Amino acid sequence: MRTIIVAAVLLFFPALAHAQQFQLDVSPRVPSITVSGEAVVSVEPDQAEIDIGVVAEAKTAAQAAKDNAAKLGAVIAEVKKIIKPGDQTKTVGYSVTPTYRYPKDGKPEIVGYTATNVVQIKMAGIQDVGPLIDATTAVGANRVQRLVFTLKDQDAAQRDALRNATVRAKQKAEDVGKALGVKIVRVMSVTENERSVQPIMRSMRAGADTLGQAPTPIESGSVEIRSSVTLVAEVTAQ
């Protein structure tokens, strides 16, 4: 008889545990609403990156490279006069390519060579961008192809955007609650979505036709930092 009782107890408790687990799984979900909030913060840029280059053409590859080196040397000398301590320069592109002529009848033939050398200048300020363009084009730079304005420190602006997005999400949840006739009890969760920083890019072309037109006007605009969040709030009937 004792053996039968013990066996019955061992069988009973696993079944009870399974029943309790089943009750937890089917418990009703907490009534809630889910909203999203987005904010954009505009900040004046405080640094710039610009690509300045020299394109030289000649009958031979060697002569094109030589002419390019001479002009680029003059360009670099002007860059060094303008940039400040902490500014950076680096070569981002160099090529020597043939130039072809395509006659109507016959095979393409090489008529010369083009040497291209592009240097990127990263400036810790934006006030010298215009003078840099003017000074370098005056001594032979004929390719100013990329100008980007950015921020040294994006964290502060990103935090502002995140705070604003959260406030907007909370306000939206309250508005939805009022429209539905329910009351917000508590915020259950807030999830930060993707953030983005939109630098200011200027597409530029400069060459011999820009000489004598200094000073070059530069309008930096504003860098846009975007943030969004998803907020889940518990609600109850009013």
N, C-alpha and C positions, 0 to 999 in steps of 0.2 A: 504493500500500500504506500509506503514512504517513497519508493522509487517512482511510482506513478505520479505523485504530487509534484516532485521535483521536476519531472519531465514536463508537466503541464505549465509550471511557472516559466521554464526556459522557453517554451513556445509562446507564451502570452506576451512577455516583454518586447521581443522583436516586433511583434505585430502592433503593439501600442506605439513603439517608436515610429514605425512606418506610418501609422495613422496621424501622428502629430506632424510629421514632415509633410504629409499630404495636405493637412489643414493650413500650414504655412504657405504652401505653394499657391493655394487658391484663395488666399485672403484678398480682399478688395484693395485696389490701388488707391493711393491718396489722390483726391481731386487736385488737378494742377493745370496751369496754363504755361505755354512755352512761347517766348517772344525773342526777337533779336534786336540789337541796337548797333548803330554804326555812327562813327564820327570821323571828321577830317580836320586835321590841324595844319595850318599853313605857317611856315617859318621862313624867314629870310635866310638865304644860303650864306655860308661864311668861308667856303673854299671852292676851288675850281680846278678842273682838268681840261687841258686843251692839247690837241694834236696839231703840230705845225710841221710842214715838210717842204722838201725841195724836189722838183721834177726837172731833169735836164735831158736834152736830146742831142745826139751827135751821130756821125756816120758810123763810128765804131763803138763797141761796148766799152773799151778802155777809155776812150775820150769822154763818153757819157758819164762814166763813173768818176773820172777826174774832175770834170766840170761840176758834177753834183757835190763832190767832196769839198771843193773850193767854196761853193755857195753856202753849203751847210756849215762850214767852219765860220763864216761870217755871221750866219744866223745864230749859232751857238754862242758866239761872242756877245751878241746883243742880248740874248736870253740871260746870260750870266750877269750882265749889267743891271738887269731889272729884278730878277728873282731875289727873294729874301732867304736868310738862313733857315733851314728846315724845309724849303721847297725842294722838289725832286724832279729830275729829268731822266728819261730813259728812251732808248730806241725801241719803237714798236713795229717798225716795218722797213725792210730794205729789199730792193729788187732791181735787176737789170734785165730788161726784156726787149726782144726784137720788135721792130715796127715793120709791118708788111704792106706791100702794095698789091692790089688784086686786079690785074688786067682782065679785060673781058675775055680775051682768048689767051690761054697759057696758064702756067702755074704761078702761085703767089711767090713774090720775091721780097727779100729783106732789103729795105731802103735805109735803115738806121736802127738806133737803139735808144731806149729810154731808161734812165736810172732814176729811181725814186727812193728817197730816204725820209722817214717820218719819225719825229721825236715827240714824246709826250711829256708835258710839263704839268706837274701837280703843284698848285699854289695854295698856300695856307691863308690867302686872302683873295678878294675878288676885285679890289680897287685897281690893280695893275694889269688886268686882262686886256683892256683896250690899248694902253701904251705898249704892251708886249706884241700885240698883233701889228700895230703900226710900225714898231721898230724892226721887227723881223721881216715884214713884207718889203720894207724899204731897202733891205740889203739882199733880197733874193728869194725869200720864202714865197712860194706860189701855190701852196696847198695848206689851207687852214680848214680842216675837214670835220673837226669834232670839238664841241665845247659843252662841258657838263658842269652844272653848279650843284653842289652837295653840302652836307653838314658834317662838321667834325664830330659832333656828339649827337646821335639820334635818340639816345635813351630818354632824355627828358621830354622830348616832343612825343615819343611813343607812349610814355606814361600819361601824358595829358590826353592823348587821343583815346587811350584805354579807359581812363576815368570818365571822359565825356560819353563814350559809347555805353559804359555801364549805367550811367545816370539816365541816358535815353532809354535803355532797355527797361529799367525800373519804372520810368514814367509810362512807357508803353504798356507794361504789365498792369499798372494801376488803371490806365484808361480802358484796357480790355476788360478788367474786372468790373469797372463801373458799368460798362455797356452790357455785360452779362448779368449784372445784379448780384455779383459775388464779392467777397472780401478777401484781400490778400492776408494770409496768416503769417507766412515766412518765405524767405527765399531759400529754395532747396539746393540750387546749384547755379553757378555762373561759369561758362566755358568760353575762354578766349578763342576766337577763330583766327584765320590767317590775317596777319598784319602786312602792310606794304608801305614802302617809301618810294615816292615818285620824284626822282631827281629832275632837274630842268635841263633838257638837252636842246642845244641850238645847232642846227645844220648850217654850216658856213662854207663859203668858197671865197678865197682871196687870191689875187694874182697881180700882174703888172698893172691892170686897169684900176687897182685900188690905190696906187701910189699917188701921193699928193692930196688924198682925201681925208687925212688924219685931222682930228682924232676920231677913231672909230667908236661910235656909240654902242654901249653894251647895257642891255636891260636884263638883269638877272632873274626877275620874277620871284616866285616863292616855291619852296619845296613842300610838297603835300605828303603828310603822314596819315595813313588811313588805318583804322582799327574797328573791329566788330566783335560782339559777344553774343552768346545765346544764354538766356536766363530762364530758369524754371522756377515757378512760384506755386506754393500750396495755396489753395483757396477753400473758402467755406461759404455757405449761404449766409446772407446778411440777416 
